[in-house]
Amino acid sequence: MPSGQQARAQAAAITPGRRSPEEPAPPTDRVLALFGGHRLSPGQRRIARYIVDHLTEAAFLSITDLAERVGVSQPSVTRFATSVGYTGYPALREALQPIALSAVAGSPDSREEIRRNELQAAIDAEIENLENLRRLLADPHQVLDVGRELASSVPLTVLGLRISVSLAEYFAYAARRVLPDVRLVTRGGSVAYDALLQSREAGGSWVLAYAMPRHAHETLAALRAARRTGLRVALITDLTLGPLVEEADVTLTAGTGSRLVFDSYSAPGVVSAAVLQAMADAFPERTQARLEGYEHVAEEHSFFLED
């Protein structure tokens, strides 16, 4: 774990943007560098965000005062400090204090500017995720193959538990426009196993599963249950290795944004849309017939406002 002096040197060495080698990184970049590269829980991100937004004050607070300001327990602050690589909160505070003093001494960073820079940094991280995805999709064959396989599965099961529910719901909603039978599973345990078993008995051959951080034990259990029923698994996740990936027949990896309190999912959303496109293209006549039929029903029952 880095000492306070080592951490200060590491933070000063990170110089995003165009600066001369002699010019130190701005306080904002230096404090963000202390927290970068660590997978933090939403509660821990609240602590990090408070420190970023109130740097000149937070760097001198006791653990009791910081916990009270953020609205967390003192052990939560200690766990946060160890999660970002320090022996405890005193070591983290030691690393923060010289950065805070440099901000007081003449940095143009105001609290609002720090907050704005953090939001911009979150967007920059998402842009990087999309750039990585763009490079991945330079060869579209994997997505096209996955789309064709999923479009052939009747019924098709879509699985998403906990935070992954929203992505699974989006995919299932759109997939129902082009597939005759799409089944959504958003509860784990025996409920998930029962739904997967019924899908397999009805003739389904694939399940599309989402696994976004924090990755749940029940998601792993559901993937293993799917395999036991005889279903093949296509997985959309931010992971490239690990037990979840090992249970999948095919994995599409898309990074998540982790700079804010809760993750953002630009890249997984684009992957989902790409798979839906591949499914629609796999059986164009069926797709066209179903889309036209849906538009007729939507118009007849006035589902949508007129544009």
Residue pairs with C-beta under 8 A, 6 or more apart in sequence:
1 85
1 86
1 87
1 91
2 10
2 85
2 86
2 95
3 91
4 91
4 94
4 95
7 34
7 85
7 86
7 91
7 95
8 95
8 98
8 99
10 33
11 25
11 30
11 31
11 33
11 34
11 95
11 99
12 24
12 25
12 30
14 25
14 29
14 30
14 33
15 21
15 23
15 24
15 25
15 29
16 25
16 29
17 29
19 25
24 30
24 102
25 33
26 107
26 109
27 55
27 99
27 100
27 102
27 103
27 107
27 109
28 52
28 109
28 113
28 114
28 117
28 118
30 99
30 102
31 51
31 52
31 55
31 96
31 99
32 52
32 118
32 121
34 84
34 92
34 95
34 96
35 48
35 84
38 83
38 84
38 85
39 213
39 258
40 48
40 80
40 83
40 84
40 258
41 214
42 261
42 262
43 72
43 76
44 76
44 79
44 80
44 83
45 258
45 260
45 261
45 262
46 70
46 71
46 72
46 261
47 66
47 70
47 72
47 76
47 77
47 80
48 80
48 84
49 118
49 260
49 261
50 58
50 66
50 69
50 70
51 58
51 59
51 66
51 96
52 114
52 115
52 118
53 111
53 114
53 115
53 118
54 69
54 111
55 96
55 99
55 100
55 103
55 114
56 100
56 103
56 104
58 66
58 69
58 96
58 100
59 93
59 96
59 97
59 99
59 100
60 93
60 97
60 100
61 69
61 93
63 74
63 77
63 78
63 89
64 74
66 77
66 89
67 73
67 74
67 76
67 77
70 77
77 89
78 88
78 89
80 89
80 92
81 87
81 88
81 89
81 91
81 92
82 88
84 92
86 92
86 95
103 109
109 117
118 259
119 260
121 259
122 257
122 259
122 260
122 264
125 257
125 258
125 259
126 257
126 264
126 266
126 267
128 255
129 254
129 255
129 256
129 257
129 266
129 267
130 266
130 267
130 270
132 255
132 267
133 254
133 255
133 267
133 270
133 271
136 253
137 143
137 274
140 274
140 278
142 250
142 252
143 252
143 271
143 274
143 275
143 278
144 278
144 281
145 250
146 234
146 250
146 252
146 275
146 278
147 274
147 275
147 276
147 277
147 278
147 279
147 280
147 281
147 282
148 278
148 279
148 282
149 205
149 206
149 232
149 234
150 156
150 175
150 206
150 208
150 234
150 275
150 279
151 178
151 179
151 278
151 279
151 280
151 282
151 283
152 205
152 206
152 282
153 204
153 205
153 206
154 179
154 180
154 181
154 203
154 204
155 181
155 182
155 183
155 199
155 202
155 203
155 204
156 175
156 179
156 181
156 182
156 183
156 204
156 206
156 207
156 208
157 182
157 183
157 184
157 185
157 195
157 196
157 199
157 204
157 206
157 207
157 208
157 226
157 231
158 168
158 171
158 172
158 175
158 182
158 183
158 184
158 185
158 207
158 208
158 209
159 168
159 185
159 186
159 192
159 196
159 207
159 208
159 209
159 210
159 219
159 222
159 223
159 226
160 166
160 167
160 168
160 169
160 171
160 184
160 185
160 186
160 209
160 210
161 185
161 186
161 187
161 188
161 192
161 216
161 218
161 219
161 222
162 214
162 216
162 218
162 219
163 212
163 213
163 214
163 262
163 263
164 210
164 211
164 212
164 219
165 186
166 265
167 210
167 212
167 236
167 265
167 268
167 269
167 272
168 184
168 185
168 186
168 210
169 184
169 186
170 269
170 272
171 208
171 210
171 272
171 275
171 276
172 182
172 183
172 184
174 273
174 276
175 182
175 276
175 279
176 182
177 290
177 291
177 294
178 276
178 279
178 280
178 283
178 286
178 287
178 290
178 291
179 279
179 290
180 290
181 202
183 195
183 198
183 199
183 204
185 191
185 192
185 195
185 196
185 207
185 222
188 216
188 218
188 219
188 221
188 222
189 218
189 221
192 218
192 221
192 222
192 225
193 222
193 225
193 229
196 207
196 222
196 225
196 226
196 229
196 231
197 229
199 207
199 229
199 231
200 229
200 230
200 231
204 231
205 231
205 232
206 231
206 232
206 233
206 234
207 226
207 231
207 232
207 233
207 234
208 234
208 235
208 236
208 275
209 219
209 222
209 223
209 226
209 233
209 234
209 235
209 236
209 248
210 235
210 236
210 237
210 268
211 219
211 235
211 236
211 237
211 239
211 244
212 237
212 238
212 256
212 263
212 265
212 268
213 238
213 256
213 258
213 263
215 237
215 239
215 242
215 244
219 244
220 243
220 244
220 247
223 233
223 235
223 244
223 247
223 248
224 247
226 233
227 233
227 247
232 249
233 247
233 248
233 249
233 250
234 248
234 249
234 250
234 251
234 252
235 244
235 245
235 247
235 248
235 250
235 251
235 252
236 251
236 252
236 254
236 268
236 271
236 272
236 275
237 244
237 245
237 251
237 252
237 253
237 254
238 253
238 254
238 255
238 256
238 268
239 245
239 251
239 253
240 251
240 253
245 251
252 271
252 275
254 267
254 268
254 270
254 271
255 267
256 263
256 264
256 265
256 267
256 268
257 263
257 264
257 265
257 266
280 287
281 287
297 303
298 304
